[in-house]
Amino acid sequence: MPRAKTPRANSSPNKQVISMPEAISAPAIRKNGGSVSPTPIDLEGQIRQRAYELYEERGRTPGQETEDWVRAEREVLARNNHQQSA
């Protein structure tokens, strides 16, 4: 079995290392009194969860993934918009 190649150390002293920027979190939502929500809303996670629930409600029959996702997205966004305006 061939051995995996390992990267060799480069002896160039002028080589610059570029690091990836820190992940930028979604802005916190301000509610009554201007307080900041401690965690950003995970819309994609909520949509994914709802789409899976719709899939289960249909008896786990494949072939309607896009329709489930679109419906879940519509429901989750409407629910979050309603909560923000309250």
C-alpha positions in Angstrom: 0.0 0.0 0.0 1.5 3.4 -0.9 2.2 5.8 1.8 0.5 9.2 2.0 2.7 12.1 1.0 3.4 14.6 3.6 4.0 18.3 2.8 7.6 19.4 3.1 8.6 22.4 5.0 9.5 25.3 2.8 12.7 27.0 3.7 11.6 30.4 2.2 11.7 32.9 5.0 9.7 35.5 3.1 6.6 33.3 2.6 3.5 35.0 3.9 0.7 33.0 5.5 -2.8 34.2 4.8 -5.5 33.3 7.4 -9.2 33.0 6.8 -11.3 35.8 8.3 -13.3 35.0 11.4 -16.8 33.8 10.8 -19.2 36.7 11.0 -22.3 35.9 12.9 -25.7 37.2 11.9 -26.6 40.4 13.6 -28.5 40.0 16.8 -32.1 41.0 16.8 -33.2 43.8 19.0 -36.6 43.3 20.7 -38.6 45.3 23.3 -36.4 47.7 25.2 -33.5 47.5 22.8 -32.1 44.3 24.4 -29.9 42.1 22.2 -30.8 38.5 21.6 -27.9 36.3 22.9 -28.0 34.0 19.8 -28.7 34.6 16.2 -31.6 32.9 14.5 -30.6 29.7 12.7 -33.0 30.0 9.7 -31.5 27.3 7.7 -31.6 24.8 10.6 -35.3 25.7 11.2 -36.1 25.3 7.5 -34.3 22.0 7.4 -36.1 20.7 10.4 -39.5 21.8 9.1 -38.8 20.3 5.6 -38.0 17.0 7.3 -41.2 17.2 9.3 -43.2 17.7 6.1 -41.4 14.7 4.6 -42.4 12.6 7.5 -46.0 13.8 7.4 -46.1 12.6 3.7 -45.2 9.1 4.9 -41.5 9.5 3.9 -42.1 9.2 0.2 -39.3 10.5 -1.9 -39.5 12.9 -4.8 -40.9 16.1 -3.3 -37.8 17.4 -1.6 -37.9 20.8 -3.4 -41.6 21.3 -2.6 -41.0 20.4 1.1 -38.1 22.8 1.3 -40.0 25.7 -0.4 -43.0 25.2 1.9 -40.8 25.0 5.0 -38.9 28.1 4.0 -42.2 30.0 3.5 -43.5 28.9 6.9 -40.3 29.6 8.8 -39.8 33.0 7.3 -43.4 34.0 7.9 -43.2 32.8 11.5 -39.9 34.7 12.2 -41.2 37.9 10.5 -44.3 37.7 12.7 -42.2 37.2 15.8 -40.0 40.2 14.9 -42.9 42.5 14.4 -44.5 41.5 17.7 
